[in-house]
Amino acid sequence: LDHVSAALSSDDVALRVSSLKSIGEEPGLQQLLPYFVRHVCDVIARNLRNHVQLAGALQLVAELLVNPNFDLDRYLHQLL
């Protein structure tokens, strides 16, 4: 989780893209789902005026939605 949050706030586009791609494809990240959701909520709450951070959080949500191995039903109310 620390690696992903650092990658999303990094200026390195390749690192950000590869981290997001792995979240969208990896089946073994299901146990980290509550932490990803909490991270998104925290980033949005703290960075309402920082468009770069908000875009990163939304990209993370998009990859969470794309991954067919994630069951987001329990966390949907937090993401809304």
N, C-alpha and C positions, 0 to 999 in steps of 0.2 A: 504494500500500500504506500509506503514512503517513497518507493521508487516511482510509482505511477504519479503520485502527487508532485514529486519533483520534476518529472518529465512533462507534466501538463503545464507547469509554470515556467518551464525552460524556454529559452529563445531558440533552441535547436529543434528545427522543424522535423528532421528525420527521427530524432528520439521521440518526439511527441506522437508522430504518426505510427511508429512501430509499437509504442506502448498502447495506443488506442486500438490498433489492429489486433494485438494479442488479447486485449480484453474482449473484443468482439468475437474471437474465435476459440479461445481456450476453454475447455470444458471443466478444468480443475479449479476454477476460480469461484465456484458457487459459494464456498464457505466465506469468501471475502466480500460477498455481496452486501451485507449490512454495513460494512466499513466503507465501501464505495458510496453507498447511498448517504451515509453520514457525512462523508467528505464533500459530496455535492451540496448538501444542505448547508454545511459550514462555509464553503466557498461562496455560495450565493448570498448568504446572510452577511458576510464580511466585505464583499466586493461589489456592491450594487452599482458603483460608479466606475468600476474597472472592467471595461468591455473585453479585454483580453482574457482575464480570469473567468468571466462569465461565459465567454465562448468556449473555453476549455472545459468548464463544467457541463455545458450543454453537449459538447462532443462526447464527453464521458457517458452522459445519459443515453445518447444515441447509440453508442457501442454496447451499453448494457441492454438496450432494447433489441439490438440485432442478434445478440448471442442467444441461440435457441436452448442452451443449457441452463439459463438463468430463469428462475421463477420469481418474477417481480411482483406478483400479486400482493404479497405481504408488505411490500415497501412502496406501493404505488401512492398511498396517501401522503407519504413523506416527500415524494418527488413532485407531487402536485402543489 
